Structure formats: C-alpha cells, structure tokens
Amino acid sequence: MSACEHIHYEKVVSIDPAFQEFVAAFEYEAAAHGHKIIIDNLYAHFAQPGFISNDLTLGECFMKDHGRGGTPVILINKEDWDRDSYMTNKVMFLHELGHGVLFREHILTHDGPNGNVTSIMFPYIQDDEVYTSNWEYYMRELFYDL
C-alpha cells in the first residue's frame, strides 16, 4: 500500500441502551453550540470486570483500528456507574465522547467559573454542583474550537 492510499475502516454503532440519552445529549449540545455532529461510529459498553486500567477509573476511551479513522471505544466501569449520580455519569460520558469524537485531550487547569476546573476534559470528576451551576460554560468550552 502506498502512502497515498486511503485506509478505510468499517464504522461500528454499538451503544448500550444506558448510554443512548448521553449520546443524544452530546449531539444536541454540539448543535446548540453551532456544530452538527452525528455519532455514527461508536462502540460504548460496560467493561468486563478487570478490563478498565484501575479501580479509580470510571471510564476509558480508545480508538479501535488506531487513530482518527478508527472506531471510538468507550468502556465504562459498571460498579461506578450504578453508584454515581446522574450528573456524574453524564459528565463522565460526555468527557469520554470528547476524547473519542472530538479528539480532545485532558485539560489540567482551574481557570473555569469561580476557580473551578477549566473544562469537562479535566481528568477527574468534580462535585455535581460545579457542573450543574455552570453547564452552559462547560458545553461552550467542550465544543469551542471545532
């Protein structure tokens, strides 16, 4: 294969029903912020026990078939999902979609509202109130530069 040939990856859509509303919310928020995103290539399911890298990780995203042409794979820790609040689950899932769909990296700063984290792409979930009281800010930041 020459360097000029395009590699074609087959798209996959396999999303656990528990995550459907968050996929729809991601598409809705993108549209509300001026970006038409249709998620037509995603594998999102609960991870098998022991598959996620460590006990502190709520979810992970990686690319099947490597790189931007592959399928984003989101694996969620079921025990955490069942235990955590609705808002924590929503933020975590949108964070993982930020990696897999928007190709966003972690942002480690605290320049957000009232000195809170700058982005939903911060690697650790904050108190639900941080997100609920500043939701518009975090959605604008998530979709800011597409």
N, C-alpha and C positions, 0 to 999 in steps of 0.2 A: 504494500500500500504506500503510495507516495504521500508526502507531507501535505499535498493539496487536496487529497480526497477527504470528503466529509464522512465522519463516523456517525452512523445512525443508531440511536438507541430506541428500543421499543418503550413507549410510555406505559406506565402502570398506574391504575387508580384502584387502590385497595385501602379503604379507610374504615376503621372500626366505628360503628354507629355512635359510640360515646364521644367521638371527636367531630362528628359532622357539623354540629352547630358552631364549633370554633373555626372550622374551615370556612363556613359561610360567613361568620363574623369577620374573618380576615379579608375575604373578598369584598364584603360590604365596607369595611373601614378603608380599604385601598381605594374603592370607588368614591367614597366620601371625601377622600383627600386627593382626588384627581387622577387616579391610576386604575385602569381597567386590568384586573388580574383575575384570571380564571384558572383555578387549580385543576389541571388535567393530567398531572403526573406526580403522584404521591403515594407512598406506602406508609400508613400510620396505624400502629397497633400497640397493644400492651406487650411488653417484653416478656420473654420466658424468664422464670426465676434464675438469677445469677448472670443474666446476659448483659445488664447495664453495668458500666465500669465500676461503680462503687455504691455503697449504701446511701450516700448523701446526694446522689444524682437523681433528680425527679424524672428527667427525660434526656434523650440524646438524639441528635440528627447527624446523619452521614449520607453520602451520596453513593448509591448503588451504581456500578459501572464507572465510578470516578468522574469527578469534575462537573462542570455546569451542564453537560449534556445528559447526565445520568438521572436516575430517579431519586428524589429525596426520600430517605427512610427515617421516619421518626418512631422511636421506641420509647414507651412511657412505663415508668415503674407503677404497677397496678396498686401495690400497697399504699404508696404515697397518694396516688390519685383518689383512692377511696377515703383516705383520711383527711386530705386537704380541702380547703374551702373551694367553692365555685370560682371565686376571683383568682385564687392562687393557680388553679388548674387552667383557667383561661389565659392568664398572663404567661404561664409556663408554655402552653401550647402555641400561643402566638409568637413567643420567643423562638421556639424551635422552627416554626414556619419562617421566621425572619432569617434563620440560618439557611434552611433548605430551599426557600422560594426566592428570597431577596438576596441571598448570599452575603448577609450581614455577619460581621464578626462581633465578638464581645466588646463592650464599651465599659471601661472600668472607672469612669469619673462620676463625681457627685455635683454636677453643675445644673441639676434639674430644679424644679419648683421647691422652694424652701430648703435648699441644700440637699434634696433627695437625689437619688441616682439619676443620671442624665438620660438613660434610655431603658426601654424594656429589654434591650440587649445586654444589660448588666447580668453577669452570670449567676447571681443569687437573688432569689425572690425576696422582696421587701414586704412589710406589713401591707395587708389589703388596702388600708386607708390611703396609703401613698398612691396607689393606682386609681382607686375609685374617685378620689377628690381631684385627680389630675389626669383623668382618662384622655381628654382631648389633646393635652400636651404630649402624652406618650404615643398616641396614634399619629399625630403630626410628625413626631420625631422618627417613628418607625418607617414611615413612608416618605420621608423628606426629600430624598435625592434619587428618585427612580428614573 
